[in-house]
Amino acid sequence: MAIATHHNDLILSYLNVTTAKYVAFVLAVVLVSLHGIKHIYEEPNTCQVLLDDGYHLSSKIWQPMGCMMHQYTIREGQYCMKDKHIMLIGDSRVRQLFFEFARHLSDKEVTEGKEHQNLSHNDKATGIKLDFIWMPETNRSVTEFYEQLLKSPELPHIIIHGSATWAIKFHNATPEAFEQYKKNLTQSSQAMNQVAEETTVFWTLQAPVEHDKLYEVRKMITNEQINLYNDAALEIL
């Protein structure tokens, strides 16, 4: 029994705070290294993995495998975006995103304004400013808008831009319209990239549609068309 007690005391003598920190550090390095190796060889596209590998906790909450998606409260969102100017540019889909931002970053009730026009929402308490610029198609006006932004004394902290469904709808999903979209986006990309060197710019890809639920006048907006336009945006931008 004395030998066993001596053996236990010897083990305990090595188990101190410094040793525990060292062991924790080594384990952390090993785990990070394993995650990095897995990322390099198995998960080259992290964003795609977050979308593909997971399950629904409920009808509105997606849970990716291997990480936790944090649902920000209004207070957390306000703290994160305090004194920030966020500009959203695009069509009615981006307009919906503008209102979701406004509702999630403001204590005040947010009512939707008229369609097809520029909108603004300012929160004096937090200094958060939201702007929506109605620009449903990608054409020469996009280039001109970004060129004007470059001349502005102060750029928005974040710019979120997206469009495609208007081009699909109003040109009846023709191949010519798709080629013109690529040409226009390519022409606009230079000014957009120049702005992106000065601030944060996101191009939001088009979400898929539930085709059976679309009105007849929008039936030409198919997921095949959306994938074409998304692929073009990824290639150009």
C-alpha positions in Angstrom: 0.0 0.0 0.0 2.9 2.3 0.8 4.4 1.7 -2.7 1.0 2.5 -4.3 0.7 5.7 -2.3 4.2 6.8 -3.3 3.3 6.1 -6.9 0.2 8.1 -6.7 2.0 11.0 -5.0 4.6 10.9 -7.8 1.8 11.3 -10.4 0.1 14.1 -8.5 3.4 16.0 -8.3 3.5 16.3 -12.1 -0.2 17.3 -12.3 0.0 21.1 -11.6 -1.4 24.1 -13.4 1.6 24.6 -15.6 1.5 20.9 -16.8 -2.3 21.1 -17.4 -1.8 24.2 -19.6 1.0 22.5 -21.5 -1.2 19.4 -22.1 -4.1 21.6 -23.2 -1.9 23.5 -25.6 -0.6 20.4 -27.2 -4.1 19.0 -27.6 -5.3 22.2 -29.1 -2.4 22.2 -31.6 -3.1 18.6 -32.6 -6.8 19.3 -33.1 -6.2 22.4 -35.1 -3.6 20.5 -37.2 -6.1 17.7 -37.9 -8.8 20.1 -38.8 -6.4 21.9 -41.2 -5.4 18.7 -42.9 -9.0 17.7 -43.2 -9.8 21.1 -44.7 -7.0 20.8 -47.3 -7.7 17.3 -48.4 -11.5 16.9 -47.9 -13.1 20.4 -47.6 -11.5 22.9 -50.0 -14.7 25.0 -50.2 -15.7 25.8 -46.6 -18.8 27.8 -47.6 -20.1 24.9 -49.7 -19.5 22.5 -46.9 -21.6 24.7 -44.5 -24.4 24.5 -47.0 -24.2 20.8 -48.0 -23.3 19.0 -44.8 -25.8 19.4 -42.0 -29.4 19.1 -41.0 -32.5 21.2 -40.1 -33.0 21.9 -36.4 -36.4 23.3 -37.3 -38.1 24.6 -40.5 -36.1 27.8 -40.3 -32.8 26.8 -38.7 -30.0 25.1 -40.5 -27.3 23.4 -38.5 -24.0 22.6 -40.3 -22.0 19.6 -39.2 -19.0 20.4 -37.0 -19.9 23.9 -36.0 -22.6 25.9 -34.3 -24.6 28.6 -36.1 -25.2 31.5 -33.6 -28.5 33.3 -33.8 -27.7 36.9 -33.1 -30.1 38.8 -30.9 -31.0 42.4 -31.7 -28.6 43.6 -28.9 -25.8 41.5 -30.3 -26.4 42.7 -33.8 -26.5 46.3 -32.7 -23.2 45.9 -30.8 -21.6 44.3 -33.8 -22.8 46.9 -36.3 -22.6 50.0 -34.1 -21.9 53.2 -36.1 -21.7 51.2 -39.4 -23.1 52.2 -42.7 -24.5 49.3 -44.7 -25.6 49.7 -48.3 -27.6 47.1 -50.2 -28.0 47.3 -54.0 -30.2 45.3 -56.3 -33.7 44.0 -56.9 -36.6 43.0 -54.8 -34.7 40.0 -53.3 -32.1 42.4 -51.9 -34.9 44.7 -50.8 -36.2 41.9 -48.6 -32.7 41.5 -47.2 -32.7 45.3 -46.4 -35.8 45.0 -44.4 -34.5 41.9 -42.5 -31.4 43.9 -41.6 -33.5 46.8 -40.4 -35.8 44.6 -38.3 -32.9 42.8 -36.8 -30.8 45.9 -36.0 -33.5 48.2 -34.7 -35.7 48.4 -31.6 -38.2 50.4 -33.6 -41.0 48.9 -35.7 -39.9 48.7 -39.4 -42.6 49.1 -42.0 -42.0 48.3 -45.6 -42.1 51.3 -48.0 -43.0 51.5 -51.7 -41.5 49.1 -54.2 -39.0 50.0 -56.9 -37.4 52.9 -55.1 -34.4 53.7 -52.9 -35.0 53.3 -49.2 -33.1 54.3 -46.0 -33.3 53.4 -42.4 -31.3 55.2 -39.6 -31.0 54.2 -36.0 -29.8 57.3 -34.0 -29.3 55.3 -30.8 -26.7 53.0 -32.3 -25.5 55.1 -35.3 -26.4 52.3 -37.7 -27.3 53.5 -41.2 -28.9 51.3 -43.8 -29.5 52.2 -47.4 -31.2 50.3 -50.2 -30.4 51.3 -53.8 -33.0 50.0 -56.3 -30.9 48.7 -59.2 -32.6 45.5 -60.5 -30.5 44.9 -63.6 -26.8 44.7 -64.2 -26.1 47.3 -66.9 -24.2 50.5 -67.5 -25.9 52.2 -64.5 -24.0 49.7 -62.2 -20.7 50.8 -63.5 -21.6 54.5 -63.2 -22.8 54.0 -59.7 -19.6 52.4 -58.5 -17.6 55.1 -60.3 -19.5 57.7 -58.3 -18.9 55.8 -55.1 -15.1 56.0 -55.7 -15.5 59.8 -55.8 -17.4 59.8 -52.4 -15.5 61.3 -49.4 -16.7 58.3 -47.3 -17.7 54.9 -48.5 -20.2 52.6 -46.7 -18.5 50.1 -44.4 -20.3 47.2 -46.1 -21.9 46.9 -49.6 -24.1 44.0 -50.5 -25.1 43.7 -54.1 -27.1 41.2 -56.2 -29.3 40.9 -59.2 -30.2 38.4 -61.9 -33.9 37.5 -61.8 -35.0 40.7 -63.5 -32.7 39.9 -66.4 -34.2 36.4 -66.6 -37.8 37.6 -66.3 -37.9 40.6 -68.6 -35.8 39.0 -71.3 -37.7 35.6 -71.0 -34.6 33.6 -70.1 -33.1 34.0 -73.6 -29.4 33.0 -74.2 -28.9 36.5 -75.6 -29.9 38.0 -72.2 -27.5 35.7 -70.4 -24.6 36.7 -72.6 -25.5 40.4 -72.2 -25.6 39.9 -68.4 -22.1 38.4 -68.4 -20.8 41.2 -70.6 -22.4 43.9 -68.4 -21.1 42.3 -65.2 -17.6 42.0 -66.7 -17.6 45.7 -67.6 -18.8 46.7 -64.1 -16.4 44.4 -62.3 -13.4 46.8 -62.7 -15.2 49.7 -60.8 -16.6 47.2 -58.3 -13.2 45.8 -57.6 -11.8 49.2 -57.1 -14.4 50.0 -54.5 -13.7 46.6 -52.9 -10.1 47.7 -52.3 -11.4 50.5 -50.1 -14.3 48.8 -48.3 -16.1 45.4 -47.9 -18.2 44.4 -50.9 -20.3 41.2 -51.1 -22.0 39.9 -54.2 -25.0 37.9 -53.1 -25.8 34.8 -55.2 -29.4 34.1 -56.2 -31.3 31.7 -54.0 -33.2 28.8 -55.7 -36.9 29.1 -56.3 -39.9 26.8 -55.7 -40.9 26.8 -59.3 -44.4 25.4 -58.7 -45.3 28.3 -56.5 -44.3 31.0 -59.0 -46.8 33.2 -60.8 -47.2 32.3 -64.5 -45.4 35.6 -65.5 -42.3 34.4 -63.6 -42.2 30.7 -64.7 -39.2 31.5 -66.8 -37.2 31.9 -63.6 -36.0 28.4 -63.1 -33.3 27.0 -60.9 -31.3 26.0 -64.0 -31.3 29.7 -65.1 -30.4 30.8 -61.6 -27.5 28.4 -61.5 -26.3 29.8 -64.9 -26.3 33.4 -63.6 -24.7 32.4 -60.3 -21.9 30.5 -62.0 -21.3 33.5 -64.3 -21.0 35.8 -61.2 -18.6 33.5 -59.5 -16.4 33.3 -62.6 -16.4 37.0 -63.3 -16.2 38.4 -59.7 
